[in-house]
Amino acid sequence: MYDIVIIGAGASGLFAASLLQKQTNQKICLIDKNPKIGAKIKVSGGGKCNITNKYLSSSHYLGDQQFISEIFSQFDQNSLLKFLKSNNLHPNFNEKIVKGTYFCNSSDDVNTLFSKLIIQCDLLLNTDVKDVRYENGSFTIVTEKKQFLSKKLLVASGGLSYPSLGASDIGFRIAKKFGHTVITPNPALVGFTVQKEQFWFKELSGLSMNVKVKVEDKTLDGSLLFTHKGCSGPVILSSSLYWKKGLISIDFAPTKESYLPKRFKQAIKDLDIDIHNYQFAPAGNFGYTKAEVTKGGVSTDELNLNLESKIQKDLYFIGEVVDVTGELGGYNFQWAFSSAYCATQSIISNNLTKK
């Protein structure tokens, strides 16, 4: 019997395990489908892990703004940077791609750090969770190899993006099994495919421009990259978070200093378009294989501010599996760490009270 089982060895699961190991004497098990911890951390930020953002605010997230703000009031970007520096990891402030972003020297440094911090936890890799039951006051975690019993369960299994890295819907299935509402998952931080009227985008494949994009009630600035499928780049990835099915508007020359490349001017010379307000409806997006995150997930209406289920005691959901998704630029890693912190502090506090 474990005191705590954590499903998922990504950012939220690893941070939760490290905090629990340090501050409790409880028996902890960390289960992951991958052969190594932090598979998604490793590929993030071009291998340098864009770990947080200087301008952290709930306004950069899709989800319940009040709920998100409450979580960040307990553990924000400064708290995370302090934790990392106390463990001799010093992220660099680098705004080249997205304003306010902090990058590590290498994603491997993050995984190495957590490898050391979770050394006393039972780590079960290459282990696929098939089902979870609750009976007689404990959770039964069913894997393809064996079953485990636990008093508490933290679901940190992530979303459906990056299927090549072992993405799974197990977190959503567990939530539904215990009566939770799961907001329909969709790919996010992903490029757009285009309609026939925008096929001229494809002629400009490889070209990038600094633009302003309006989508729903959001206005975003950044680099747009034309691709053979449509468009991508930082500003489009963040726009995909908010896009539903309507029009988006692009200002290709948002400042007086804006430079219009020759290729761009050549492509539009015979088109009747307003470069300051070019409106179009994307055909769709590039899908989960290209999406950096999954939006949607376990409804925050059914979680308390410790990320514990209001329906099932001792069941927690943290990280990407929850219906909170950030823009590009370290925001999703920060959510992973902040949500893990809030969940673990509740467990640690209860453990100390029982003593």
C-alpha positions as CSV (number, residue, x, y, z in Angstrom):
1,M,0.0,0.0,0.0
2,Y,1.4,3.4,-1.0
3,D,0.5,6.6,0.7
4,I,0.5,8.5,-2.6
5,V,0.6,7.3,-6.3
6,I,1.3,9.9,-9.0
7,I,0.4,9.0,-12.6
8,G,2.7,10.9,-15.0
9,A,6.4,11.8,-14.8
10,G,6.1,15.1,-16.6
11,A,6.7,18.5,-15.1
12,S,3.7,18.5,-12.7
13,G,4.2,14.9,-11.6
14,L,8.0,15.2,-11.0
15,F,7.6,18.4,-9.1
16,A,4.9,17.0,-6.9
17,A,7.0,13.9,-6.2
18,S,10.0,16.0,-5.3
19,L,8.1,18.2,-2.9
20,L,6.3,15.2,-1.3
21,Q,9.5,13.3,-0.9
22,K,11.3,16.2,0.8
23,Q,8.5,17.2,3.2
24,T,6.9,13.9,4.1
25,N,8.0,10.5,5.1
26,Q,5.2,8.9,3.1
27,K,5.6,6.0,0.6
28,I,5.4,7.5,-2.9
29,C,5.1,5.8,-6.3
30,L,5.5,7.6,-9.6
31,I,4.2,5.8,-12.7
32,D,4.9,6.7,-16.3
33,K,4.3,5.2,-19.7
34,N,7.7,6.3,-21.1
35,P,11.1,4.6,-20.6
36,K,12.5,7.9,-19.2
37,I,11.1,10.7,-17.0
38,G,10.3,14.1,-18.5
39,A,9.8,13.1,-22.1
40,K,8.0,16.3,-23.0
41,I,10.4,18.4,-20.9
42,K,13.3,17.1,-23.0
43,V,11.9,18.3,-26.3
44,S,10.5,21.6,-25.0
45,G,11.8,25.0,-26.1
46,G,14.1,23.5,-28.8
47,G,15.7,21.3,-26.1
48,K,16.2,24.3,-23.7
49,C,12.9,24.1,-21.8
50,N,11.0,27.4,-21.8
51,I,10.2,27.0,-18.2
52,T,8.3,30.1,-17.1
53,N,7.5,33.7,-18.0
54,K,8.3,37.0,-16.4
55,Y,4.9,38.4,-17.2
56,L,2.8,35.6,-15.6
57,S,-0.9,36.5,-15.4
58,S,-4.1,34.6,-15.7
59,S,-4.8,36.8,-18.8
60,H,-2.3,34.5,-20.7
61,Y,-4.5,31.5,-20.1
62,L,-7.6,29.9,-21.4
63,G,-9.7,28.8,-18.4
64,D,-11.3,30.1,-15.2
65,Q,-9.4,33.4,-14.6
66,Q,-10.2,33.6,-10.9
67,F,-9.2,30.0,-10.3
68,I,-6.0,30.4,-12.2
69,S,-5.1,33.6,-10.3
70,E,-5.7,31.9,-6.9
71,I,-3.3,29.1,-7.8
72,F,-0.6,31.6,-8.9
73,S,-1.1,33.6,-5.7
74,Q,0.3,30.5,-3.9
75,F,3.2,29.7,-6.3
76,D,4.2,32.1,-9.1
77,Q,7.1,32.5,-11.5
78,N,9.3,34.0,-8.8
79,S,8.6,31.1,-6.5
80,L,9.6,28.7,-9.3
81,L,12.8,30.6,-10.1
82,K,13.7,30.6,-6.4
83,F,13.2,26.9,-6.2
84,L,15.3,26.2,-9.3
85,K,18.1,28.5,-8.2
86,S,18.1,26.8,-4.7
87,N,18.8,23.6,-6.7
88,N,21.6,25.2,-8.8
89,L,19.5,25.6,-11.9
90,H,19.7,29.1,-13.3
91,P,17.3,29.8,-16.2
92,N,18.2,32.6,-18.7
93,F,15.8,35.4,-19.6
94,N,15.5,35.3,-23.4
95,E,12.8,37.2,-25.3
96,K,14.0,36.3,-28.8
97,I,10.9,34.1,-29.5
98,V,8.3,35.2,-27.0
99,K,8.3,38.2,-24.7
100,G,9.2,37.4,-21.1
101,T,10.4,33.8,-21.6
102,Y,12.9,32.1,-19.4
103,F,14.9,29.2,-20.9
104,C,17.2,26.7,-19.3
105,N,20.7,25.9,-20.7
106,S,19.4,22.4,-21.5
107,S,16.2,20.5,-20.9
108,D,18.4,17.6,-19.7
109,D,19.4,19.8,-16.8
110,V,15.8,19.9,-15.6
111,N,15.3,16.2,-15.9
112,T,18.7,15.6,-14.1
113,L,17.6,17.8,-11.3
114,F,14.3,15.9,-10.8
115,S,16.0,12.6,-11.1
116,K,18.0,13.5,-8.0
117,L,15.0,15.0,-6.1
118,I,12.8,11.9,-6.5
119,I,15.5,9.3,-5.7
120,Q,13.5,7.9,-2.7
121,C,10.3,7.5,-4.7
122,D,9.4,4.2,-6.3
123,L,9.7,5.0,-10.0
124,L,7.8,2.7,-12.4
125,L,8.7,3.5,-16.0
126,N,7.4,1.7,-19.1
127,T,4.2,1.2,-17.2
128,D,0.8,1.9,-18.7
129,V,-2.1,2.6,-16.4
130,K,-5.2,0.9,-17.6
131,D,-7.8,1.6,-15.0
132,V,-8.3,3.1,-11.5
133,R,-10.9,2.0,-8.9
134,Y,-11.8,3.2,-5.5
135,E,-12.9,0.7,-2.9
136,N,-12.6,0.2,0.8
137,G,-11.0,3.6,1.4
138,S,-8.2,3.2,-1.1
139,F,-7.4,3.5,-4.8
140,T,-6.5,0.5,-6.9
141,I,-4.3,1.4,-9.8
142,V,-4.4,-1.2,-12.5
143,T,-1.5,-1.5,-15.0
144,E,-0.7,-4.1,-17.6
145,K,1.9,-5.6,-15.2
146,K,0.3,-5.5,-11.8
147,Q,-2.0,-3.6,-9.4
148,F,-1.1,-1.1,-6.8
149,L,-3.0,0.2,-3.8
150,S,-2.8,3.9,-2.6
151,K,-4.4,6.1,-0.1
152,K,-4.1,9.2,-2.4
153,L,-3.9,9.6,-6.1
154,L,-2.4,12.5,-8.1
155,V,-3.3,12.4,-11.8
156,A,-0.6,14.3,-13.7
157,S,-0.8,12.3,-17.0
158,G,-1.0,15.3,-19.4
159,G,-3.0,15.6,-22.5
160,L,-3.1,14.2,-26.0
161,S,-0.5,16.2,-27.7
162,Y,2.8,14.6,-28.9
163,P,1.4,11.0,-29.2
164,S,5.0,10.0,-30.2
165,L,6.0,10.7,-26.6
166,G,3.4,8.4,-25.1
167,A,0.4,10.8,-24.8
168,S,-2.6,9.1,-23.3
169,D,-6.2,9.9,-22.4
170,I,-6.0,8.0,-19.1
171,G,-6.3,11.2,-17.1
172,F,-9.6,12.1,-18.8
173,R,-10.9,8.5,-18.4
174,I,-10.1,8.5,-14.7
175,A,-11.9,11.9,-14.3
176,K,-15.0,10.7,-16.1
177,K,-15.0,7.4,-14.2
178,F,-15.3,9.4,-10.9
179,G,-18.0,11.6,-12.3
180,H,-16.0,14.6,-13.4
181,T,-16.9,16.8,-16.4
182,V,-14.1,16.8,-19.0
183,I,-14.2,19.9,-21.3
184,T,-13.7,18.5,-24.8
185,P,-9.9,18.2,-25.5
186,N,-8.5,19.8,-28.6
187,P,-5.0,20.5,-30.0
188,A,-3.6,23.9,-29.0
189,L,-0.4,25.8,-29.6
190,V,-0.5,24.5,-33.1
191,G,-0.4,25.8,-36.7
192,F,-3.5,26.5,-38.9
193,T,-4.4,24.8,-42.1
194,V,-6.0,27.2,-44.6
195,Q,-8.9,27.3,-47.1
196,K,-8.5,27.5,-50.9
197,E,-8.6,31.4,-50.7
198,Q,-5.4,31.3,-48.6
199,F,-3.4,28.9,-50.7
200,W,-1.1,31.9,-51.4
201,F,0.2,31.3,-47.9
202,K,1.8,28.0,-49.1
203,E,3.7,29.9,-51.8
204,L,5.5,31.8,-49.0
205,S,6.5,28.6,-47.1
206,G,9.5,29.4,-44.9
207,L,8.9,33.1,-44.7
208,S,8.3,34.7,-41.3
209,M,6.9,38.2,-40.5
210,N,6.1,40.1,-37.3
211,V,2.4,40.6,-37.3
212,K,-0.6,41.4,-35.0
213,V,-3.4,38.8,-34.8
214,K,-6.9,39.4,-33.5
215,V,-8.8,36.2,-32.5
216,E,-12.0,36.2,-30.4
217,D,-11.4,38.9,-27.8
218,K,-7.6,38.6,-27.9
219,T,-5.0,40.6,-29.7
220,L,-1.6,39.0,-29.9
221,D,1.8,40.2,-31.4
222,G,4.6,38.1,-32.7
223,S,6.2,36.2,-35.5
224,L,4.0,34.4,-38.1
225,L,5.6,31.6,-40.2
226,F,4.1,30.7,-43.6
227,T,4.2,26.9,-44.1
228,H,3.4,24.4,-46.8
229,K,0.2,23.6,-44.9
230,G,-0.8,27.2,-44.0
231,C,0.7,29.2,-41.2
232,S,2.5,28.7,-37.9
233,G,5.0,30.6,-35.7
234,P,4.7,31.9,-32.1
235,V,1.8,34.3,-32.7
236,I,-0.2,31.7,-34.6
237,L,0.5,29.0,-31.9
238,S,-0.9,31.3,-29.2
239,S,-3.8,32.3,-31.4
240,S,-4.8,28.7,-31.8
241,L,-5.5,28.5,-28.0
242,Y,-8.4,31.0,-28.4
243,W,-9.6,30.2,-31.9
244,K,-12.9,28.4,-32.1
245,K,-14.3,28.3,-35.7
246,G,-14.7,31.9,-36.7
247,L,-12.6,34.5,-38.4
248,I,-9.2,35.7,-37.3
249,S,-7.6,39.0,-38.4
250,I,-4.0,39.6,-39.3
251,D,-2.3,43.0,-39.5
252,F,0.8,42.3,-41.6
253,A,2.2,45.7,-41.0
254,P,1.4,46.6,-37.4
255,T,3.9,49.4,-36.9
256,K,5.3,52.2,-39.1
257,E,8.6,50.4,-39.1
258,S,7.1,47.2,-40.4
259,Y,9.0,45.6,-43.3
260,L,7.1,43.8,-46.0
261,P,9.4,41.2,-47.6
262,K,9.6,41.1,-51.4
263,R,8.2,37.6,-51.6
264,F,5.2,38.8,-49.6
265,K,4.6,41.8,-51.8
266,Q,4.9,39.7,-54.9
267,A,2.4,37.1,-53.6
268,I,-0.3,39.7,-52.8
269,K,0.2,42.1,-55.8
270,D,-2.8,40.6,-57.7
271,L,-4.9,40.0,-54.6
272,D,-7.4,42.5,-53.2
273,I,-6.5,42.3,-49.5
274,D,-6.2,44.8,-46.6
275,I,-2.7,44.1,-45.2
276,H,-3.8,45.8,-41.9
277,N,-7.0,43.7,-41.5
278,Y,-6.7,40.5,-43.5
279,Q,-9.6,38.2,-42.3
280,F,-9.9,34.5,-42.9
281,A,-11.3,31.4,-41.3
282,P,-8.7,28.6,-40.9
283,A,-9.7,25.3,-42.3
284,G,-8.5,23.6,-39.1
285,N,-5.2,22.9,-37.4
286,F,-2.2,20.6,-37.8
287,G,-3.5,18.2,-35.1
288,Y,-2.1,16.5,-32.0
289,T,1.1,15.3,-33.7
290,K,2.2,19.0,-34.1
291,A,0.3,20.5,-31.1
292,E,2.5,21.5,-28.1
293,V,-0.4,21.2,-25.6
294,T,-4.0,20.0,-25.3
295,K,-6.7,22.5,-24.3
296,G,-9.7,21.4,-22.4
297,G,-9.6,18.8,-19.7
298,V,-11.0,18.3,-16.2
299,S,-13.3,21.1,-15.3
300,T,-12.0,23.4,-12.5
301,D,-15.6,23.9,-11.3
302,E,-15.2,20.4,-9.7
303,L,-11.8,21.0,-8.2
304,N,-11.0,23.0,-5.0
305,L,-8.0,25.3,-4.8
306,N,-5.8,22.4,-3.7
307,L,-6.6,20.7,-7.1
308,E,-8.5,18.0,-5.1
309,S,-11.7,16.6,-6.5
310,K,-14.9,17.9,-5.0
311,I,-16.4,14.6,-5.9
312,Q,-13.9,12.0,-4.7
313,K,-11.8,12.7,-1.6
314,D,-8.0,12.2,-2.0
315,L,-8.1,12.4,-5.8
316,Y,-6.1,15.2,-7.4
317,F,-5.7,16.5,-10.9
318,I,-2.7,18.6,-11.8
319,G,-1.0,20.0,-14.9
320,E,-2.2,19.7,-18.5
321,V,-5.0,17.3,-17.7
322,V,-6.9,20.2,-16.1
323,D,-8.9,22.7,-18.1
324,V,-6.3,25.4,-17.9
325,T,-4.0,26.1,-20.9
326,G,-1.5,28.8,-21.4
327,E,-0.1,30.7,-24.4
328,L,3.4,30.0,-25.8
329,G,6.3,31.2,-23.7
330,G,6.7,29.0,-20.6
331,Y,3.1,29.5,-19.3
332,N,2.2,25.9,-19.4
333,F,5.2,24.7,-17.5
334,Q,4.4,27.3,-14.9
335,W,0.9,26.0,-14.6
336,A,2.3,22.5,-14.2
337,F,4.5,23.5,-11.3
338,S,2.0,25.8,-9.6
339,S,-0.8,23.3,-9.7
340,A,1.5,20.6,-8.4
341,Y,2.6,22.9,-5.6
342,C,-0.9,23.6,-4.5
343,A,-1.9,19.9,-4.5
344,T,1.2,18.8,-2.5
345,Q,0.9,21.6,0.1
346,S,-2.6,20.3,0.9
347,I,-1.2,16.8,1.3
348,I,1.8,17.9,3.3
349,S,-0.4,20.0,5.6
350,N,-2.8,17.2,6.3
351,N,0.1,14.8,7.0
352,L,1.6,17.2,9.5
353,T,-1.8,17.7,11.2
354,K,-2.2,14.0,11.6
355,K,1.2,13.8,13.3
